[in-house]
């Protein structure tokens, strides 16, 4: 739950950021493409839908 006001717009929202991760690229990539596990480690993500 959040105490933030509801957004006043409709449609997709895109947010971007960058970071340097001190880990092997293969391990980072495995975690990033495991979409079903996002909600386990990122509390800001409630779910991920990847259209076919």
N, C-alpha and C positions, 0 to 999 in steps of 0.2 A: 504494500500500500504506500501511497505517496500523498503528501500534502500539497503537491504542485497543482496549479490550475490546469484544467483541460486545455489542450492546444486549440487555437482559434483557426486552424487550417485543416484541410483534408488532403489526403494523398500521401505518397511516399516521403519519408524523411531520410536524408543522408547526412551522416556525421562521419568525419574522418580524423584520424590522428596518426602519429608515427612514433616509433620507439626503437631503440637498439636493444636487441635481445642477445645476451651472451650465452648462446646454446647452439648446438649443431643444427644446421638448417633442416635436416631430415626430421629431427624430433619436433622442431617448431612447426613444420609443415603438417606433420601427423596430427598435432593438436588443433591447428587452425582448420583443417578440413574435416574434423570430427564434429560436424554441425549438431548432431543430436546431444552432444555433451556440453554445449556452450553454457546452458543454464546451471551446470554443476560448478563451474569455476568463475563465471561472470554474472554477478547478481543483477546487472543492468539488462541482461538478455533473458526474456521470458520464454522465448522459443525462436526457432529459425525455420523458415520455409524456403526451400529452393525449388522453383518451378522447373518442371521437366522440359 
